[in-house]
Amino acid sequence: MSLFSNLLNLHSANKPLEDFFTEIVAYFLSLNKKILLDWLKHHSIISDDNYSSIKISTQQAHKGLETHTEDSKLDIVVELSTGINTDVIFIESKIGSTEGWRQLEKYAEILSNLPNVKNRILIYITRDYDPKDETKILPLNLYSKVSFYQLRWHQFYNQLQKHTTDILAKEILIFMRRNQMSYTNQFSSVDLLTMVNFNKTLNLMESTLNDEVQEKFRLAFGGVIKGAASRTQWKWHSRYIIYTRFSGENFWCGLGYFNLNPDNLTEYPYLGICLEVSPGFEKRQKIIESMKKIINDKPDIWIPESLTILPTWSAIFYRKSLQQFLSKENQLSAIKDFFLESIEELKKIQPYFDFPWKGVSIEAITEADKEE
């Protein structure tokens, strides 16, 4: 998980993705003004970069004009000055939402009323396809005063890929991939292969998590949420797993396939079992201490993730790369055996934790259980 994803996850309720990303990008561009100018020139938004002063601000408030029903707050405002002339750029960003009522038109009107400005530019940049009619945003009285440009975040992503040696740029790229801002409008050859082979791949994965594996997981840890592997987990968390909870949403374990949408195509997914605790769980600190003791006692078996003071989801994994199974004659059988082994390994560390594991012993199986 990226640094910015961890920071965003500190918001336990609604995560302010758009505002959060706006602040990240604005800060990055304020530190890397040449990248800003190169990006603007690449899209023919500016033709010259002979500016002596560049100022970037976020969430800038503007009082509504007489025809506006409310004030406006602009995502990013860029002021470019040569010392003689000043150009002003309003940037409105959308990631998961769409334009508010007359939002861009109002911003264009505010731009047109700014005094002592040579070039007035309005940029609408989105993650999703959201085409705009320029004639509605810039009526005749504004057309000669304001220039409108519509961009996509994947275009910015492509520009930023030229600067992967910059640590902050690298973190932004990871965050953009995690939040679907690197996607283009075109199906790649990899996309087409995924499309035609999806059901086959899903069936293979399901076969390794069904029957014997699922039953052993249920007996060991008390159940399987929804009774099967979750496609929702795949969509939102890049994992295809069976799982159960020990304390509401705060403490859980999952068995299956992880890292199904890696940051690059050279990475392999991994499979195994995970034990994870939320950042807000009241017993978190005690659980983290137990996890650290497990890592200390079994460093060659269990792998830690985010066992830090920073409030974020923290976990330990018993896992292997999928690559390690590709040389097996019967890959599915080998994977299923490893899943059974993973369940046993998690059972072995139960004594490290002071909480109720709601496992069901073999002796406690009822007649109803046998009939399932």
C-alpha positions in Angstrom: 0.0 0.0 0.0 1.3 3.5 -0.8 2.0 6.3 1.6 -0.9 8.3 0.4 -3.3 5.4 0.6 -2.3 4.9 4.2 -2.9 8.6 5.0 -6.3 8.6 3.2 -7.3 5.5 5.2 -6.9 7.6 8.4 -10.4 9.0 7.5 -12.6 6.4 9.1 -15.8 7.7 7.6 -16.2 9.1 4.1 -12.8 9.4 2.5 -12.3 12.9 0.8 -10.5 11.4 -2.2 -10.8 14.4 -4.5 -9.7 17.0 -2.0 -7.0 14.8 -0.8 -5.6 14.2 -4.2 -5.9 17.9 -5.1 -3.7 18.8 -2.2 -1.1 16.1 -3.2 -0.9 17.2 -6.8 -0.8 20.9 -6.0 2.0 20.4 -3.4 4.0 18.3 -5.9 3.6 20.9 -8.7 4.6 23.7 -6.3 7.9 21.8 -5.7 8.3 20.9 -9.4 7.3 23.9 -11.4 9.1 22.7 -14.5 7.0 19.6 -14.5 3.9 21.9 -14.2 5.0 24.0 -17.2 6.0 20.9 -19.3 2.5 19.5 -18.6 0.8 22.7 -19.7 2.9 23.0 -22.8 2.4 19.4 -23.7 -1.3 20.1 -24.0 -0.8 23.5 -25.8 -2.3 25.3 -22.8 0.7 27.7 -22.7 3.2 28.3 -25.4 5.9 30.0 -23.4 7.5 29.2 -20.0 9.3 32.5 -19.4 7.6 33.1 -16.1 9.4 34.8 -13.2 6.8 33.8 -10.6 4.5 30.8 -10.2 2.0 30.7 -7.4 -0.2 27.6 -6.7 -3.1 27.6 -4.2 -5.9 25.2 -3.4 -9.5 25.5 -2.2 -9.4 29.2 -3.1 -12.8 30.9 -2.2 -14.4 33.3 -4.6 -17.4 35.4 -3.8 -20.2 34.6 -6.2 -21.2 37.2 -8.9 -24.5 38.9 -8.9 -26.0 36.1 -11.1 -24.6 33.3 -8.9 -26.7 31.8 -6.1 -23.6 30.9 -4.0 -19.9 31.4 -3.6 -17.4 29.2 -5.3 -14.4 27.2 -4.1 -11.7 26.4 -6.7 -9.7 23.2 -6.5 -6.4 24.6 -7.8 -5.5 28.1 -8.9 -2.3 28.7 -10.8 -0.9 32.2 -11.3 1.9 32.6 -13.8 3.6 36.0 -14.0 6.3 37.3 -16.2 6.7 40.4 -14.1 4.7 42.4 -16.6 1.8 40.1 -17.5 -0.1 37.5 -15.4 -1.9 34.4 -16.6 -4.4 32.7 -14.3 -5.5 29.0 -14.5 -8.4 27.5 -12.7 -8.2 23.7 -12.4 -11.3 21.7 -11.5 -10.7 18.1 -10.7 -13.2 15.2 -10.6 -12.3 11.6 -9.6 -15.5 10.0 -8.5 -18.0 12.8 -8.9 -19.4 14.9 -11.8 -19.7 18.6 -12.4 -22.1 20.5 -10.2 -24.9 22.6 -11.7 -23.4 25.3 -13.9 -20.1 24.8 -12.0 -17.7 25.3 -14.9 -19.8 28.1 -16.4 -19.7 30.0 -13.1 -15.9 29.4 -12.9 -15.5 30.8 -16.4 -17.6 33.9 -15.4 -15.4 34.4 -12.3 -12.3 34.1 -14.4 -13.5 36.6 -17.0 -14.0 39.2 -14.2 -10.5 39.0 -12.8 -8.7 42.3 -13.2 -5.2 42.7 -14.6 -5.0 39.2 -16.2 -3.7 38.6 -19.7 -4.7 35.0 -20.3 -7.6 33.3 -18.5 -7.6 29.5 -18.6 -10.1 27.0 -17.3 -9.1 23.3 -17.1 -11.5 20.5 -16.3 -9.6 17.3 -15.5 -11.4 14.0 -14.8 -10.7 10.4 -14.1 -13.8 9.2 -16.0 -15.1 10.1 -19.4 -17.2 13.2 -19.0 -17.3 15.2 -22.2 -18.4 18.9 -22.1 -19.9 21.2 -24.6 -17.6 24.2 -24.7 -20.3 26.4 -26.2 -22.4 25.9 -23.0 -19.5 26.6 -20.7 -18.2 29.6 -22.7 -21.1 31.5 -24.2 -20.4 34.2 -26.8 -19.7 36.9 -24.2 -16.9 34.7 -22.6 -15.5 32.9 -25.6 -12.9 35.6 -26.3 -12.0 36.0 -22.7 -11.5 32.5 -21.4 -9.8 29.4 -22.9 -11.3 26.0 -21.9 -9.4 22.7 -21.9 -10.7 19.3 -20.9 -8.1 16.7 -19.8 -8.1 13.3 -18.2 -6.0 12.2 -15.2 -4.5 9.3 -17.2 -2.8 11.9 -19.4 -1.2 13.5 -16.3 -0.2 10.0 -15.2 1.6 9.4 -18.5 3.5 12.7 -18.1 4.5 11.9 -14.6 5.9 8.5 -15.6 8.9 10.4 -17.0 9.8 11.3 -13.4 9.8 8.0 -11.6 13.2 8.8 -10.0 11.4 11.4 -7.8 10.2 9.7 -4.7 7.1 11.9 -4.4 6.2 11.3 -8.0 6.6 7.6 -7.6 4.1 7.6 -4.6 1.6 9.7 -6.6 1.8 7.2 -9.5 1.1 4.3 -7.1 -1.8 6.2 -5.6 -3.2 7.0 -9.1 -3.0 3.3 -10.1 -4.8 2.3 -6.9 -7.6 4.7 -7.6 -8.1 4.0 -11.3 -6.6 7.3 -12.5 -4.0 5.6 -14.8 -6.6 4.0 -17.1 -6.8 5.1 -20.7 -9.7 5.0 -23.2 -8.3 2.0 -25.0 -8.4 -1.8 -24.4 -4.8 -3.1 -24.3 -3.8 -6.6 -25.4 -3.6 -7.5 -21.7 -7.2 -6.2 -21.2 -8.5 -8.4 -24.0 -6.7 -11.5 -22.7 -8.2 -10.8 -19.3 -11.7 -10.4 -20.8 -11.7 -13.6 -22.7 -10.1 -15.7 -19.9 -11.8 -14.2 -16.9 -14.3 -17.0 -16.3 -11.7 -19.7 -16.8 -9.4 -18.0 -14.3 -12.2 -17.5 -11.8 -13.2 -21.1 -12.0 -9.7 -22.3 -11.4 -9.4 -20.1 -8.3 -12.8 -21.1 -7.0 -11.9 -24.8 -7.3 -8.9 -24.3 -4.9 -11.1 -22.6 -2.3 -14.2 -24.8 -2.4 -15.2 -28.0 -0.6 -12.4 -29.4 1.6 -10.5 -26.1 2.0 -13.7 -24.1 2.8 -14.9 -26.7 5.3 -11.6 -26.8 7.1 -11.5 -23.0 7.3 -15.1 -23.0 8.7 -14.2 -25.6 11.4 -11.1 -23.8 12.4 -12.4 -20.2 12.5 -16.1 -20.4 12.9 -17.5 -19.7 9.5 -17.1 -18.2 6.0 -18.7 -14.8 5.3 -21.3 -15.1 2.6 -20.4 -18.8 2.3 -18.0 -18.4 -0.6 -15.1 -16.4 -1.9 -16.0 -12.8 -2.5 -15.8 -11.0 -5.8 -16.4 -7.7 -3.9 -13.1 -8.2 -2.2 -11.5 -8.6 -5.6 -13.0 -5.3 -6.9 -12.2 -3.2 -3.9 -9.1 -4.8 -2.3 -7.5 -6.8 -5.1 -7.9 -10.1 -3.4 -10.1 -13.2 -3.9 -10.6 -14.9 -0.6 -12.8 -16.7 1.8 -12.9 -14.9 5.2 -14.4 -14.5 8.6 -14.5 -11.9 11.3 -13.6 -12.3 15.0 -14.7 -8.9 16.2 -17.1 -7.1 13.9 -15.3 -5.3 11.1 -12.2 -4.8 13.3 -10.4 -8.1 13.3 -10.6 -10.8 10.7 -8.7 -13.5 8.8 -8.8 -14.3 5.1 -7.5 -17.2 2.9 -6.9 -17.1 -0.8 -5.3 -14.9 -3.5 -3.9 -11.4 -2.8 -2.3 -8.6 -4.8 -4.4 -9.4 -7.9 -3.9 -6.0 -9.4 -0.2 -5.4 -8.9 1.5 -2.1 -9.6 3.3 -3.6 -12.6 2.9 -6.7 -14.8 6.2 -8.3 -13.6 4.7 -8.9 -10.2 3.0 -12.1 -9.3 0.0 -12.4 -7.0 0.6 -14.2 -3.8 -1.6 -16.7 -1.9 -2.0 -17.8 1.6 -3.7 -16.6 4.8 -3.9 -13.1 6.4 -4.8 -11.9 9.9 -5.6 -8.2 10.0 -6.7 -5.6 12.6 -8.3 -2.2 12.0 -6.7 1.1 13.0 -9.6 2.0 15.3 -10.0 -1.3 17.2 -9.8 -0.8 21.0 -7.7 -4.0 21.4 -5.4 -3.1 18.5 -2.3 -2.3 20.5 -2.5 -5.7 22.3 -3.0 -7.5 19.0 -0.1 -5.6 17.4 2.1 -6.7 20.3 1.1 -10.3 19.7 1.7 -10.0 16.0 5.2 -8.6 16.6 6.0 -11.5 19.0 4.9 -14.0 16.3 7.2 -12.3 13.7 10.0 -12.3 16.3 9.5 -16.0 17.0 8.7 -17.2 13.5 10.5 -14.7 11.1 10.8 -17.3 8.4 7.2 -18.2 8.4 5.1 -15.0 9.0 5.4 -11.7 7.1 4.4 -8.4 8.7 2.6 -5.5 7.0 2.2 -2.1 8.6 2.9 -3.2 12.2 3.5 0.5 13.1 2.2 3.2 15.4 0.7 5.0 12.4 -3.1 4.3 12.5 -3.7 2.0 9.5 -4.8 -1.6 8.9 -2.1 -3.9 10.1 -1.6 -7.6 9.3 0.6 -10.7 9.3 0.7 -13.1 6.3 1.6 -16.7 5.8 2.0 -16.7 2.1 3.9 -17.7 -1.1 4.1 -16.2 -4.5 2.0 -17.8 -7.2 5.2 -18.1 -9.2 6.4 -20.8 -6.8 3.5 -23.1 -7.9 3.9 -22.7 -11.7 6.5 -25.4 -12.0 4.2 -28.0 -10.3 2.7 -30.8 -12.4 -0.7 -30.3 -10.7 -0.8 -26.6 -9.8 -4.3 -26.6 -8.4 -3.6 -29.6 -6.1 -0.4 -27.9 -4.9 -2.3 -24.6 -4.2 -5.1 -26.4 -2.4 -2.5 -28.3 -0.2 -0.9 -24.9 0.6 -4.2 -23.4 1.6 -4.8 -26.3 4.0 -1.3 -25.8 5.4 -2.0 -22.1 5.8 -5.0 -22.8 8.0 -2.9 -25.1 10.2 -0.3 -22.4 10.6 -2.8 -19.8 11.7 -4.3 -22.3 14.2 -0.8 -22.7 15.6 -0.5 -19.0 16.6 -3.9 -18.8 18.2 -2.3 -19.0 21.7 -0.5 -15.7 21.1 -3.8 -13.8 21.2 -6.0 -13.1 24.1 -9.4 -13.0 22.3 -12.1 -15.6 21.5 -11.4 -17.6 18.4 -14.8 -18.9 17.4 -13.6 -22.1 15.9 -15.6 -25.3 15.9 -13.9 -28.5 16.9 -14.4 -31.7 14.9 -16.1 -33.2 17.9 -18.6 -30.3 18.1 -20.0 -30.8 14.6 -23.8 -31.3 14.7 -26.0 -33.4 12.5 -27.1 -30.3 10.7 -23.5 -29.5 10.0 -22.9 -32.9 8.5 -25.8 -32.5 6.1 -24.5 -29.2 4.7 
